[in-house]
Amino acid sequence: MIDPLLNRAVGPPLAVIARLLVRLKLSADQITIGGFVLGMAALPAIYFEHYSLALLFILLNRLADGLDGAVARQTHTSDAGGFLDIVLDFIFYSAVVFAFIAHSPADYGLAGAFLMLSFMGTGGSFLAFAVMAGKHRIDNPDYPNKSLHYMSGLAEGFETILTLCLLCLFPQHFVLIAVVFALICWVTAAVRIITGYQTLKALPAKGHQQ
């Protein structure tokens, strides 16, 4: 929901750090993969209840997620890099929730599964519309530098990461946090499905529907 504002606020400092990384010959894809590895290190930390360490790994992952785009803009952007970035992001989001479920299936299983299911709603609607938006060249003014169309909603990147951080800060309230955010995700998915369908329905027909 606030991702466009946040991107404008953190853009300048990220650009400064990115210049240093470019001088070190680090590519955007290397930063993407390195950030993903750091993020996945949160899983054993969560499983063994080292929540502060898990929080650190999550934040480092997000820092890398901002830096890979900044480095790409100072070198060269690519669809391959954008593809890698978004796929690893979605794996990371669900993996953190999975770590909580693995730690205590009895306590966290149902709420965690509901949250992971909601990620399918937000992620599926997001990616499906991105494909169609690219096909029809639909403008995306809020995210002009992204490799694919970013559809807005109540639950975007910032809200998702905030939720993952809250789970690490207050694991005793996992069920409440997970269910509340899952409901927000379903509202987002519903709005995206309705808006996306109406937007695509209004476009001029092109051949047969696939």
C-alpha atoms as an extended CHARMM CRD file, in Angstrom:
* protein
*
       210  EXT
         1         1  MET       CA              0.0000000000        0.0000000000        0.0000000000  PROA      1               0.0000000000
         2         2  ILE       CA              2.8280000000        2.4120000000        0.7900000000  PROA      2               0.0000000000
         3         3  ASP       CA              5.4870000000        0.8140000000       -1.4060000000  PROA      3               0.0000000000
         4         4  PRO       CA              5.6280000000        3.6990000000       -3.9390000000  PROA      4               0.0000000000
         5         5  LEU       CA              6.1890000000        6.2640000000       -1.1580000000  PROA      5               0.0000000000
         6         6  LEU       CA              8.7410000000        4.0380000000        0.5420000000  PROA      6               0.0000000000
         7         7  ASN       CA             10.6260000000        3.4790000000       -2.7090000000  PROA      7               0.0000000000
         8         8  ARG       CA             10.9460000000        7.2130000000       -3.2540000000  PROA      8               0.0000000000
         9         9  ALA       CA             12.1730000000        7.7330000000        0.3160000000  PROA      9               0.0000000000
        10        10  VAL       CA             14.8350000000        5.0150000000        0.3500000000  PROA      10              0.0000000000
        11        11  GLY       CA             15.8850000000        5.4190000000       -3.2810000000  PROA      11              0.0000000000
        12        12  PRO       CA             18.6150000000        8.0610000000       -2.7600000000  PROA      12              0.0000000000
        13        13  PRO       CA             20.4920000000        6.2890000000        0.0900000000  PROA      13              0.0000000000
        14        14  LEU       CA             20.2540000000        2.9650000000       -1.7390000000  PROA      14              0.0000000000
        15        15  ALA       CA             21.7240000000        4.6130000000       -4.8270000000  PROA      15              0.0000000000
        16        16  VAL       CA             24.7560000000        5.7460000000       -2.8070000000  PROA      16              0.0000000000
        17        17  ILE       CA             25.3980000000        2.2240000000       -1.4920000000  PROA      17              0.0000000000
        18        18  ALA       CA             24.7620000000        0.7930000000       -4.9460000000  PROA      18              0.0000000000
        19        19  ARG       CA             27.5580000000        2.9200000000       -6.4180000000  PROA      19              0.0000000000
        20        20  LEU       CA             29.9930000000        1.3140000000       -3.9770000000  PROA      20              0.0000000000
        21        21  LEU       CA             28.7600000000       -2.1620000000       -4.9040000000  PROA      21              0.0000000000
        22        22  VAL       CA             29.1530000000       -1.4020000000       -8.6070000000  PROA      22              0.0000000000
        23        23  ARG       CA             32.7720000000       -0.3880000000       -7.9670000000  PROA      23              0.0000000000
        24        24  LEU       CA             33.2610000000       -3.7440000000       -6.2400000000  PROA      24              0.0000000000
        25        25  LYS       CA             32.0600000000       -5.4210000000       -9.4540000000  PROA      25              0.0000000000
        26        26  LEU       CA             28.9850000000       -6.9550000000       -7.7900000000  PROA      26              0.0000000000
        27        27  SER       CA             26.1140000000       -7.5870000000      -10.1620000000  PROA      27              0.0000000000
        28        28  ALA       CA             22.4360000000       -7.1380000000       -9.3810000000  PROA      28              0.0000000000
        29        29  ASP       CA             21.8300000000      -10.8760000000       -9.7920000000  PROA      29              0.0000000000
        30        30  GLN       CA             24.6150000000      -11.7100000000       -7.3270000000  PROA      30              0.0000000000
        31        31  ILE       CA             23.0420000000       -9.3840000000       -4.7690000000  PROA      31              0.0000000000
        32        32  THR       CA             19.6150000000      -10.9470000000       -5.3880000000  PROA      32              0.0000000000
        33        33  ILE       CA             20.9460000000      -14.4490000000       -4.7900000000  PROA      33              0.0000000000
        34        34  GLY       CA             23.0590000000      -13.3810000000       -1.8080000000  PROA      34              0.0000000000
        35        35  GLY       CA             20.0600000000      -11.6700000000       -0.2480000000  PROA      35              0.0000000000
        36        36  PHE       CA             17.9530000000      -14.7720000000       -0.7610000000  PROA      36              0.0000000000
        37        37  VAL       CA             20.5720000000      -16.9430000000        0.9790000000  PROA      37              0.0000000000
        38        38  LEU       CA             20.6610000000      -14.5110000000        3.9030000000  PROA      38              0.0000000000
        39        39  GLY       CA             16.8800000000      -14.5210000000        4.1010000000  PROA      39              0.0000000000
        40        40  MET       CA             16.6910000000      -18.3010000000        4.1000000000  PROA      40              0.0000000000
        41        41  ALA       CA             19.1410000000      -18.3450000000        7.0160000000  PROA      41              0.0000000000
        42        42  ALA       CA             16.2100000000      -17.0210000000        9.0560000000  PROA      42              0.0000000000
        43        43  LEU       CA             14.5320000000      -20.4380000000        8.8040000000  PROA      43              0.0000000000
        44        44  PRO       CA             16.8160000000      -22.4050000000       11.1660000000  PROA      44              0.0000000000
        45        45  ALA       CA             16.9430000000      -19.3610000000       13.4390000000  PROA      45              0.0000000000
        46        46  ILE       CA             13.1420000000      -19.4020000000       13.7130000000  PROA      46              0.0000000000
        47        47  TYR       CA             13.0270000000      -23.1630000000       14.1560000000  PROA      47              0.0000000000
        48        48  PHE       CA             15.4300000000      -22.9600000000       17.1070000000  PROA      48              0.0000000000
        49        49  GLU       CA             13.6830000000      -19.8640000000       18.5380000000  PROA      49              0.0000000000
        50        50  HSD       CA             16.5030000000      -17.3970000000       17.8310000000  PROA      50              0.0000000000
        51        51  TYR       CA             13.9940000000      -14.7890000000       16.7700000000  PROA      51              0.0000000000
        52        52  SER       CA             16.2820000000      -11.7510000000       17.0110000000  PROA      52              0.0000000000
        53        53  LEU       CA             18.7550000000      -13.4460000000       14.6840000000  PROA      53              0.0000000000
        54        54  ALA       CA             15.9320000000      -14.3710000000       12.3190000000  PROA      54              0.0000000000
        55        55  LEU       CA             14.7780000000      -10.7490000000       12.2970000000  PROA      55              0.0000000000
        56        56  LEU       CA             18.2930000000       -9.6400000000       11.3630000000  PROA      56              0.0000000000
        57        57  PHE       CA             18.4060000000      -12.0620000000        8.4300000000  PROA      57              0.0000000000
        58        58  ILE       CA             14.9730000000      -10.8920000000        7.2430000000  PROA      58              0.0000000000
        59        59  LEU       CA             16.0820000000       -7.2520000000        7.3220000000  PROA      59              0.0000000000
        60        60  LEU       CA             19.3200000000       -8.0760000000        5.4860000000  PROA      60              0.0000000000
        61        61  ASN       CA             17.2610000000       -9.8430000000        2.8500000000  PROA      61              0.0000000000
        62        62  ARG       CA             15.1390000000       -6.7450000000        2.3740000000  PROA      62              0.0000000000
        63        63  LEU       CA             18.2090000000       -4.5190000000        2.1870000000  PROA      63              0.0000000000
        64        64  ALA       CA             19.5820000000       -6.7360000000       -0.5760000000  PROA      64              0.0000000000
        65        65  ASP       CA             16.1950000000       -6.6220000000       -2.3040000000  PROA      65              0.0000000000
        66        66  GLY       CA             16.4410000000       -2.8570000000       -2.4830000000  PROA      66              0.0000000000
        67        67  LEU       CA             20.0980000000       -2.8220000000       -3.4730000000  PROA      67              0.0000000000
        68        68  ASP       CA             19.8030000000       -5.2610000000       -6.3730000000  PROA      68              0.0000000000
        69        69  GLY       CA             17.3890000000       -2.9330000000       -8.1390000000  PROA      69              0.0000000000
        70        70  ALA       CA             19.5480000000        0.0990000000       -7.3940000000  PROA      70              0.0000000000
        71        71  VAL       CA             22.6100000000       -1.6610000000       -8.8020000000  PROA      71              0.0000000000
        72        72  ALA       CA             20.6550000000       -2.7710000000      -11.8710000000  PROA      72              0.0000000000
        73        73  ARG       CA             19.5780000000        0.7950000000      -12.5840000000  PROA      73              0.0000000000
        74        74  GLN       CA             23.2210000000        1.9340000000      -12.4360000000  PROA      74              0.0000000000
        75        75  THR       CA             24.4400000000       -0.8770000000      -14.6960000000  PROA      75              0.0000000000
        76        76  HSD       CA             21.7320000000       -2.5180000000      -16.7650000000  PROA      76              0.0000000000
        77        77  THR       CA             18.2610000000       -3.8250000000      -15.9700000000  PROA      77              0.0000000000
        78        78  SER       CA             17.0830000000       -7.1310000000      -17.3920000000  PROA      78              0.0000000000
        79        79  ASP       CA             13.9320000000       -9.2030000000      -17.5090000000  PROA      79              0.0000000000
        80        80  ALA       CA             15.9860000000      -12.1650000000      -16.2830000000  PROA      80              0.0000000000
        81        81  GLY       CA             16.9820000000      -10.2480000000      -13.1670000000  PROA      81              0.0000000000
        82        82  GLY       CA             13.4350000000       -9.0760000000      -12.5440000000  PROA      82              0.0000000000
        83        83  PHE       CA             12.1840000000      -12.6370000000      -12.9220000000  PROA      83              0.0000000000
        84        84  LEU       CA             14.7870000000      -13.9780000000      -10.4870000000  PROA      84              0.0000000000
        85        85  ASP       CA             14.0200000000      -11.2510000000       -7.9600000000  PROA      85              0.0000000000
        86        86  ILE       CA             10.2620000000      -11.7660000000       -7.8070000000  PROA      86              0.0000000000
        87        87  VAL       CA             10.4310000000      -15.5740000000       -7.7490000000  PROA      87              0.0000000000
        88        88  LEU       CA             12.9140000000      -15.6330000000       -4.8730000000  PROA      88              0.0000000000
        89        89  ASP       CA             10.8560000000      -13.0410000000       -2.9940000000  PROA      89              0.0000000000
        90        90  PHE       CA              7.7380000000      -15.2060000000       -3.0780000000  PROA      90              0.0000000000
        91        91  ILE       CA              9.6760000000      -18.2950000000       -2.0100000000  PROA      91              0.0000000000
        92        92  PHE       CA             11.2260000000      -16.3460000000        0.8640000000  PROA      92              0.0000000000
        93        93  TYR       CA              7.9070000000      -14.9910000000        2.1460000000  PROA      93              0.0000000000
        94        94  SER       CA              6.3300000000      -18.4410000000        2.3910000000  PROA      94              0.0000000000
        95        95  ALA       CA              9.5200000000      -20.0440000000        3.7060000000  PROA      95              0.0000000000
        96        96  VAL       CA              9.5330000000      -17.8100000000        6.7830000000  PROA      96              0.0000000000
        97        97  VAL       CA              5.9680000000      -18.8280000000        7.6120000000  PROA      97              0.0000000000
        98        98  PHE       CA              6.8590000000      -22.4680000000        6.9580000000  PROA      98              0.0000000000
        99        99  ALA       CA              9.6780000000      -22.2160000000        9.5120000000  PROA      99              0.0000000000
       100       100  PHE       CA              7.1690000000      -21.2560000000       12.2060000000  PROA      100             0.0000000000
       101       101  ILE       CA              4.8950000000      -24.1390000000       11.2140000000  PROA      101             0.0000000000
       102       102  ALA       CA              7.8270000000      -26.5720000000       11.2830000000  PROA      102             0.0000000000
       103       103  HSD       CA              8.7970000000      -25.3350000000       14.7400000000  PROA      103             0.0000000000
       104       104  SER       CA              5.3740000000      -25.9420000000       16.2420000000  PROA      104             0.0000000000
       105       105  PRO       CA              2.7930000000      -27.5360000000       13.9010000000  PROA      105             0.0000000000
       106       106  ALA       CA              0.2530000000      -27.8820000000       16.6910000000  PROA      106             0.0000000000
       107       107  ASP       CA              0.4070000000      -24.2110000000       17.6430000000  PROA      107             0.0000000000
       108       108  TYR       CA              1.0680000000      -22.5660000000       14.2950000000  PROA      108             0.0000000000
       109       109  GLY       CA             -0.0330000000      -25.0700000000       11.6570000000  PROA      109             0.0000000000
       110       110  LEU       CA             -3.5670000000      -23.9490000000       10.8390000000  PROA      110             0.0000000000
       111       111  ALA       CA             -2.9560000000      -20.1940000000       11.0110000000  PROA      111             0.0000000000
       112       112  GLY       CA              0.3270000000      -20.5650000000        9.1280000000  PROA      112             0.0000000000
       113       113  ALA       CA             -1.2790000000      -22.6390000000        6.3860000000  PROA      113             0.0000000000
       114       114  PHE       CA             -4.0480000000      -20.0380000000        6.0650000000  PROA      114             0.0000000000
       115       115  LEU       CA             -1.4320000000      -17.3040000000        5.6860000000  PROA      115             0.0000000000
       116       116  MET       CA              0.5190000000      -19.2810000000        3.0690000000  PROA      116             0.0000000000
       117       117  LEU       CA             -2.7310000000      -19.8970000000        1.1860000000  PROA      117             0.0000000000
       118       118  SER       CA             -3.4120000000      -16.1590000000        1.2200000000  PROA      118             0.0000000000
       119       119  PHE       CA              0.0290000000      -15.5980000000       -0.3170000000  PROA      119             0.0000000000
       120       120  MET       CA             -1.1650000000      -17.7150000000       -3.2380000000  PROA      120             0.0000000000
       121       121  GLY       CA             -4.1110000000      -15.3530000000       -3.6300000000  PROA      121             0.0000000000
       122       122  THR       CA             -2.0140000000      -12.1830000000       -3.6210000000  PROA      122             0.0000000000
       123       123  GLY       CA              0.8930000000      -13.6780000000       -5.5490000000  PROA      123             0.0000000000
       124       124  GLY       CA             -1.2440000000      -15.4290000000       -8.1520000000  PROA      124             0.0000000000
       125       125  SER       CA             -3.3740000000      -12.3830000000       -8.8910000000  PROA      125             0.0000000000
       126       126  PHE       CA             -0.2720000000      -10.1770000000       -8.9580000000  PROA      126             0.0000000000
       127       127  LEU       CA              1.7120000000      -12.3460000000      -11.3660000000  PROA      127             0.0000000000
       128       128  ALA       CA             -1.2070000000      -13.2510000000      -13.6190000000  PROA      128             0.0000000000
       129       129  PHE       CA             -2.0770000000       -9.5940000000      -14.1590000000  PROA      129             0.0000000000
       130       130  ALA       CA              1.5960000000       -8.7270000000      -14.6660000000  PROA      130             0.0000000000
       131       131  VAL       CA              1.7010000000      -11.1930000000      -17.5740000000  PROA      131             0.0000000000
       132       132  MET       CA             -1.4020000000       -9.6890000000      -19.1610000000  PROA      132             0.0000000000
       133       133  ALA       CA             -0.2460000000       -6.1250000000      -18.4930000000  PROA      133             0.0000000000
       134       134  GLY       CA              3.0240000000       -6.8370000000      -20.2490000000  PROA      134             0.0000000000
       135       135  LYS       CA              1.1710000000       -8.3990000000      -23.1800000000  PROA      135             0.0000000000
       136       136  HSD       CA             -1.0820000000       -5.3530000000      -23.5620000000  PROA      136             0.0000000000
       137       137  ARG       CA              1.5630000000       -2.7800000000      -22.5400000000  PROA      137             0.0000000000
       138       138  ILE       CA             -0.5000000000       -1.3530000000      -19.6950000000  PROA      138             0.0000000000
       139       139  ASP       CA              1.2410000000        1.5990000000      -18.0240000000  PROA      139             0.0000000000
       140       140  ASN       CA              2.5410000000        1.2520000000      -14.4610000000  PROA      140             0.0000000000
       141       141  PRO       CA              3.3000000000        4.8490000000      -13.3610000000  PROA      141             0.0000000000
       142       142  ASP       CA              3.8470000000        3.9980000000       -9.6730000000  PROA      142             0.0000000000
       143       143  TYR       CA              6.6550000000        1.5540000000      -10.5450000000  PROA      143             0.0000000000
       144       144  PRO       CA              8.2720000000        2.8490000000      -13.7470000000  PROA      144             0.0000000000
       145       145  ASN       CA             11.6010000000        1.0820000000      -13.0860000000  PROA      145             0.0000000000
       146       146  LYS       CA             10.2280000000       -2.3980000000      -12.4170000000  PROA      146             0.0000000000
       147       147  SER       CA             10.6870000000       -5.2580000000      -14.8690000000  PROA      147             0.0000000000
       148       148  LEU       CA              7.0250000000       -6.2190000000      -14.6240000000  PROA      148             0.0000000000
       149       149  HSD       CA              3.7200000000       -4.5670000000      -13.8050000000  PROA      149             0.0000000000
       150       150  TYR       CA              3.2370000000       -4.1060000000      -10.0580000000  PROA      150             0.0000000000
       151       151  MET       CA             -0.4340000000       -4.1660000000       -9.1160000000  PROA      151             0.0000000000
       152       152  SER       CA             -1.1360000000       -2.1980000000       -5.9500000000  PROA      152             0.0000000000
       153       153  GLY       CA             -3.1420000000       -3.3760000000       -2.9500000000  PROA      153             0.0000000000
       154       154  LEU       CA             -3.4510000000       -3.3230000000        0.8300000000  PROA      154             0.0000000000
       155       155  ALA       CA             -0.8400000000       -6.0790000000        1.1540000000  PROA      155             0.0000000000
       156       156  GLU       CA              2.3090000000       -5.2880000000       -0.8010000000  PROA      156             0.0000000000
       157       157  GLY       CA              5.9990000000       -5.7850000000       -0.0840000000  PROA      157             0.0000000000
       158       158  PHE       CA              6.2590000000       -3.4490000000        2.9020000000  PROA      158             0.0000000000
       159       159  GLU       CA              3.2050000000       -4.8620000000        4.6540000000  PROA      159             0.0000000000
       160       160  THR       CA              4.3850000000       -8.4200000000        4.0710000000  PROA      160             0.0000000000
       161       161  ILE       CA              7.8390000000       -7.7500000000        5.5050000000  PROA      161             0.0000000000
       162       162  LEU       CA              6.3240000000       -5.8490000000        8.4290000000  PROA      162             0.0000000000
       163       163  THR       CA              4.2230000000       -8.9120000000        9.1900000000  PROA      163             0.0000000000
       164       164  LEU       CA              7.2160000000      -11.2550000000        9.0340000000  PROA      164             0.0000000000
       165       165  CYS       CA              9.0980000000       -8.9380000000       11.3850000000  PROA      165             0.0000000000
       166       166  LEU       CA              6.1560000000       -8.8220000000       13.7940000000  PROA      166             0.0000000000
       167       167  LEU       CA              6.0580000000      -12.6270000000       13.8250000000  PROA      167             0.0000000000
       168       168  CYS       CA              9.6940000000      -12.6390000000       14.9500000000  PROA      168             0.0000000000
       169       169  LEU       CA              9.1650000000       -9.8750000000       17.5040000000  PROA      169             0.0000000000
       170       170  PHE       CA              5.9850000000      -11.3780000000       18.9510000000  PROA      170             0.0000000000
       171       171  PRO       CA              6.0050000000      -15.1200000000       18.2000000000  PROA      171             0.0000000000
       172       172  GLN       CA              3.6000000000      -15.7050000000       21.0720000000  PROA      172             0.0000000000
       173       173  HSD       CA              0.9930000000      -13.8230000000       19.0130000000  PROA      173             0.0000000000
       174       174  PHE       CA              1.6940000000      -15.7300000000       15.7920000000  PROA      174             0.0000000000
       175       175  VAL       CA             -1.8840000000      -16.9110000000       15.3020000000  PROA      175             0.0000000000
       176       176  LEU       CA             -3.4010000000      -13.4390000000       15.6630000000  PROA      176             0.0000000000
       177       177  ILE       CA             -0.8270000000      -11.7580000000       13.4280000000  PROA      177             0.0000000000
       178       178  ALA       CA             -1.0300000000      -14.4770000000       10.7800000000  PROA      178             0.0000000000
       179       179  VAL       CA             -4.8270000000      -14.5250000000       10.6120000000  PROA      179             0.0000000000
       180       180  VAL       CA             -5.1640000000      -10.7350000000       10.5040000000  PROA      180             0.0000000000
       181       181  PHE       CA             -2.6380000000      -10.3770000000        7.7150000000  PROA      181             0.0000000000
       182       182  ALA       CA             -4.1080000000      -13.3420000000        5.8330000000  PROA      182             0.0000000000
       183       183  LEU       CA             -7.4720000000      -11.5710000000        5.8140000000  PROA      183             0.0000000000
       184       184  ILE       CA             -5.8120000000       -8.4080000000        4.5310000000  PROA      184             0.0000000000
       185       185  CYS       CA             -4.1880000000      -10.4930000000        1.8000000000  PROA      185             0.0000000000
       186       186  TRP       CA             -7.5610000000      -11.9220000000        0.7720000000  PROA      186             0.0000000000
       187       187  VAL       CA             -9.0340000000       -8.4320000000        0.5230000000  PROA      187             0.0000000000
       188       188  THR       CA             -6.0700000000       -7.4800000000       -1.6580000000  PROA      188             0.0000000000
       189       189  ALA       CA             -6.4900000000      -10.5940000000       -3.8140000000  PROA      189             0.0000000000
       190       190  ALA       CA            -10.2170000000       -9.9600000000       -4.2600000000  PROA      190             0.0000000000
       191       191  VAL       CA             -9.6460000000       -6.3420000000       -5.2960000000  PROA      191             0.0000000000
       192       192  ARG       CA             -6.9000000000       -7.3620000000       -7.6950000000  PROA      192             0.0000000000
       193       193  ILE       CA             -9.0210000000      -10.0710000000       -9.2790000000  PROA      193             0.0000000000
       194       194  ILE       CA            -12.0080000000       -7.7690000000       -9.7590000000  PROA      194             0.0000000000
       195       195  THR       CA             -9.9310000000       -4.8000000000      -10.9270000000  PROA      195             0.0000000000
       196       196  GLY       CA             -7.7310000000       -6.9160000000      -13.1470000000  PROA      196             0.0000000000
       197       197  TYR       CA            -10.6830000000       -8.6420000000      -14.7730000000  PROA      197             0.0000000000
       198       198  GLN       CA            -12.4920000000       -5.3650000000      -15.4060000000  PROA      198             0.0000000000
       199       199  THR       CA             -9.3290000000       -3.7370000000      -16.7930000000  PROA      199             0.0000000000
       200       200  LEU       CA             -8.6350000000       -6.6040000000      -19.1890000000  PROA      200             0.0000000000
       201       201  LYS       CA            -12.3100000000       -6.9610000000      -20.1360000000  PROA      201             0.0000000000
       202       202  ALA       CA            -12.3580000000       -3.3160000000      -21.2230000000  PROA      202             0.0000000000
       203       203  LEU       CA             -9.4210000000       -3.8010000000      -23.6250000000  PROA      203             0.0000000000
       204       204  PRO       CA            -10.0970000000       -4.3510000000      -27.3220000000  PROA      204             0.0000000000
       205       205  ALA       CA            -10.4470000000       -8.0430000000      -28.1220000000  PROA      205             0.0000000000
       206       206  LYS       CA             -7.4360000000       -9.6930000000      -29.7780000000  PROA      206             0.0000000000
       207       207  GLY       CA             -8.1620000000      -13.0230000000      -31.4020000000  PROA      207             0.0000000000
       208       208  HSD       CA             -9.2840000000      -16.0170000000      -29.3670000000  PROA      208             0.0000000000
       209       209  GLN       CA             -9.0680000000      -16.1780000000      -25.5660000000  PROA      209             0.0000000000
       210       210  GLN       CA             -6.3540000000      -18.5770000000      -24.3700000000  PROA      210             0.0000000000
